[in-house]
Structure formats: C-alpha cells, structure tokens
Amino acid sequence: MKTQSESPVKRLIDQYEAETTLIFKPSRRFYENTGINRVRFAQLVSGDKRPMFDEANTLVKYFSKFFLTDISDFSL
C-alpha cells in the first residue's frame, strides 16, 4: 500500500518499475547524465530532501523516456 507521504522521486521510480517490469538501479552513467550524485539521489528518494526545480526537471526528462510524465508530478 502506497502512502501519500512518498517522495515524488520514489513515485517516479515505482512508476518506472510498473511500466517496464524492471527494477530501477541507478548506474554511474545515470548519475553522470542527471548531474545528481548518489548521496543526494538517496536523500531525494527517501524524502529527506526536496528536489530543486532543475533536479526535478532533469529526472522528469530522464523518466519520460520510459513513460509519460511531466513536472506536475512533483509537488514543489
């Protein structure tokens, strides 16, 4: 059961996994392409930190390759 308190990044990952039936495991290339480091990404996924607009935009662009998404999926 999903809670409303899930972070927007976690919801994107969940949607990616549902759409592709693959487990999302960020690679070094993912971090290089998004410009978000491993620690910061973990903070965004866990909801400890809120994504800045440019981070949210970058993640939306990345995940939109796999399913329809836009910046409104983030409640910034």
Secondary structure, 3 states (H helix, E strand, C coil): CCCCCCCHHHHHHHHHHHHHCCCCCCCHHHHHHHCCCHHHHHHHHHCCCCCCHHHHHHHHHHHCCCCCCCHHHCCC
